[in-house]
Amino acid sequence: MQNGDCWGCVDRELDVERRVPPLVSARVGVADYRARNIWIRRVPQVKVGTLTFHRAWNYGAVLQAYALQRSLESLGVECEVIDYRCEELERNYRVLSMSDRRVLGFASALAHLPSRVKSRARFQAFRTKYLRCSNRPYSRTDVSSASLEYDYLVVGSDQVWNPGLTGGDMSYFLDFSGEGSKKISYAASLGKRESIGANDALYLRHLRDFRAVSVRESDSRVHLAALLGRDVSWVMDPVFLLSAGEWEPLCAITRKTQPYIFVYCLHELQLYEYAARIQAISGFDVVYVPQSLKAKIVGHRVVSPSVEEFLGYIRNAELVITDSFHVLAFSMVFHRHFKVQLKDQLADLNSRVLSLLESVGLEQQVLSSDDYECDVLPVVDYTAAEGRIRSRVEESIEYLRDSLELSAGS
């Protein structure tokens, strides 16, 4: 079947040949199928629009957008990513970023210009190839018309409910739709822990009429359930909804022929020190994808890899060392050994990492000060964790099915 097709849930425009189950058409043909008076009941397909940060130059953002779309399509619905242009996010992802107006800031912007141009092209290539977006872009001024195009609106995942990140754009609360019965959130994140409580007035105003509410972090679920006086579900990030086998086709073949450690560092530069220690112990090569050109590293530096290359580096690594939530998530999807560093200066972002690890019993994989003195390679035992992950994924898929009023056979 093609993406978006399912037995009993068919595209509104499909002809009868596409509506015949593949096994039936292969054995008896469409004409024979008609002759036997076995007719397929025409069922209008549910159409869903998702709203997330699909335009960010961020690996986790585009991959979770892809995963949610694929997962919804596997349930038999027609799904589009609403091509929404948030002013704040568009400003943050300009090629020549000039947030720092000082001379040094300008020099830094120019130094990063080639890599930013490359990143923009590569993320755009991924969106074009893998995301099914709405036929037209939307802005804050006209996004209300998007509500008319879909039976349901699903906002999430990522930090869509962090107003500090979106510049206070209320579109991510689906305020542009007056039909609460259409509104669903999937694995929405409030972002920083300080957002919990600080934005209660927003949550009360905009989330009460949602058909279904789910969040990615456990502490957010507890807070919102008490605040809103309603059920709030705790679900897995969309990247977990696809199996390792479903991610494999997206993984580029890496050029590394020898075992290597993959290091992806966003903020915590001490990771490079830890990686160097593990390299000395293991003799493995080290592959870095640094966010800063100033990072002093010893190993193979990869600047602005494509999304497929990025996935491939995680998939084929012997060990992953990171401070990124989604790199952690994919390490778990691919059953890689890993260590994750909590953030010091951005400690409010640690709840998403801790919430995930604690839910599957892998909290021991958080880097501690002792690890920097340890001479043993880190190992992850997925024996018990895999069962917990599978259980939580099943609960998450059931949440989507129930929210969209789909039968268990969908």
Stockholm file with secondary structure:
# STOCKHOLM 1.0

chainA/1-410         MQNGDCWGCVDRELDVERRVPPLVSARVGVADYRARNIWIRRVPQVKVGTLTFHRAWNYGAVLQAYALQRSLESLGVECEVIDYRCEELERNYRVLSMSDRRVLGFASALAHLPSRVKSRARFQAFRTKYLRCSNRPYSRTDVSSASLEYDYLVVGSDQVWNPGLTGGDMSYFLDFSGEGSKKISYAASLGKRESIGANDALYLRHLRDFRAVSVRESDSRVHLAALLGRDVSWVMDPVFLLSAGEWEPLCAITRKTQPYIFVYCLHELQLYEYAARIQAISGFDVVYVPQSLKAKIVGHRVVSPSVEEFLGYIRNAELVITDSFHVLAFSMVFHRHFKVQLKDQLADLNSRVLSLLESVGLEQQVLSSDDYECDVLPVVDYTAAEGRIRSRVEESIEYLRDSLELSAGS
#=GR chainA/1-410 SS CCTTCBTTBBCTTCCHHHHSCHHHHHHHHHHHHHHTTCCCCCCBCCEEEEESCTTSSCHHHHHHHHHHHHHHHHTTCEEEECCBCCHHHHHHTCSSCCSCCSHHHHHHHHHHHHHHHHHHHHHHHHHHHHCCBCSSCBCTTTGGGGGGGCSEEEECSBSTTCHHHHTSCGGGGTTTCCCGGGEEESSBCCCSTTHHHHTHHHHHHHHTTCSBCEESSHHHHHHHHHHHTSCCEECCCGGGGSCHHHHGGGCCCCSCCSCEEEEEESSCTHHHHHHHHHHHHHCCEEEEEESCTTCCCCSEECCSCCHHHHHHHHHTCSEEEESCHHHHHHHHHTTCEEEECCCSTTGGGHHHHHHHHHHHTCGGGBCCGGGGGCCSCCCCCCHHHHHHHHHHHHHHHHHHHHHTTCCTTC
#=GC SS_cons         CCTTCBTTBBCTTCCHHHHSCHHHHHHHHHHHHHHTTCCCCCCBCCEEEEESCTTSSCHHHHHHHHHHHHHHHHTTCEEEECCBCCHHHHHHTCSSCCSCCSHHHHHHHHHHHHHHHHHHHHHHHHHHHHCCBCSSCBCTTTGGGGGGGCSEEEECSBSTTCHHHHTSCGGGGTTTCCCGGGEEESSBCCCSTTHHHHTHHHHHHHHTTCSBCEESSHHHHHHHHHHHTSCCEECCCGGGGSCHHHHGGGCCCCSCCSCEEEEEESSCTHHHHHHHHHHHHHCCEEEEEESCTTCCCCSEECCSCCHHHHHHHHHTCSEEEESCHHHHHHHHHTTCEEEECCCSTTGGGHHHHHHHHHHHTCGGGBCCGGGGGCCSCCCCCCHHHHHHHHHHHHHHHHHHHHHTTCCTTC
//
